[in-house]
Amino acid sequence: MDAPLPNIPLPVIEREPEFETLFNSRLAQLRGLLADVGFDWDTYMLRSDPLNRFCRHAAYGDLLMVSAMNDTFRATLTDFAQGADLIALASDWNLTRADGEALEDLRRRLRETKKGQGGFTDNWYKRYAFASDPLRVDDVGVAGDAKGGVIVSILSKDNGGVASDDLLATVSAALNQPGVRGDNDHITVVRAVIRTVNVEADIWLLPEATMDTTMGASQAALVAEFAAERRLGWDFTSDFAIAALRTIGVKRVSLVSPAPNSVVVTASNEAVALGTIKLNFMGRAY
């Protein structure tokens, strides 16, 4: 499935100007109005001037109005809506947030639902596979042949990614419902292929870092970032492991396994699972 949008500037319907620009505009506006009635306002740059404060307050109001307009606009976009706004967007597509479902998982389901409107395409089957069990389906791969055979690979959120028989049965039942399965399609739901990767790294810490706390934080960061990134067809690189392990207090990371500058390449029905994680304390360095 598609990855989230990269780090790009937030979308806006009106560019948010600098406060100083708005403030100067307010000053110029008020000076012009006062000049029209014969009042020479020569203390306009003094912060203690009451009218200067009035213009400053008005400029803040202008800035807040533009920010509110842009926030309202972003709330209508699947990739930028947050909290209740995202839940409301999902409800427009007849999606309800499952008990315990993370908002990012709901966002993924909403994307798949939008993409799967064409009928009997890969995205169509992904849509219903995700919806069959939002709390356990982590990712879905679909591959078909010219004879109507459709293989649906399921990556589970638990059990190291290995889907249980019960989960496979649940997804299969959802995809074979009348109106979901194409008349000429033969759907087979299978477990995604799991490729286990063991990580071992030599780590040097900064002099002031606490060994147990820092090493524990590095391992936790690797586990958390791996869980956030893993998908079917996502390649595990040694650079990813090094970057995740380099937390606050870590001076240097040298990967032992997998080999430095290596890539664990996965197919569209395969996913990587973390096996053992071994971090070797090698001393301290500046």
Protein Blocks (a to p, Z undefined) as FASTA:
>chain_A
ZZdddddddddfbdcddfklmmmmmmmmmmmmmmmnopacfklmpmklmklmmmmmmmmm
mmmmmmmmmmmmmmmpmklggcjlmmmmmmmnopacdehiafklmmmmmmmmmmmmnoop
aklmmmmmmmmommlmmbdcddddfkopacdddddfbenopacfklmmmmmmmmmpghka
cfkbccdddddddddddddddddddfklcfklmmmmmmmmmmmmmmmmgcghiacdfklm
mmmmmcghiabdcdfbdcehiacdddfkbccddfddddddebjcZZ
